Amino acid sequence: MSTSQRTLPPLVSTRELATLAGVSRQAVHQAVQRGEIRPAHRVGRAYAFTRRTAEAFAAARTETKR
């Protein structure tokens, strides 16, 4: 597959990830600092996460709340 045919993964902002996982934006930043999740990109102080990473983080948070 050529690079022109590839589609980029959808990206999720820190705010969107926090909402999806049911945690604060600060909790997402702390998880990044602890190495629990890895952002796909960083622009300035903002992170962007792949949808796959966001879904996995949210699922892990849901499991710990049970």
Sequence and secondary structure as in RCSB ss.txt:
>XXXX:A:sequence
MSTSQRTLPPLVSTRELATLAGVSRQAVHQAVQRGEIRPAHRVGRAYAFTRRTAEAFAAARTETKR
>XXXX:A:secstr
  TTT     EEEHHHHHHHHTS HHHHHHHHHHTSS  SEEETTEEEEEHHHHHHHHHHHHHHH 
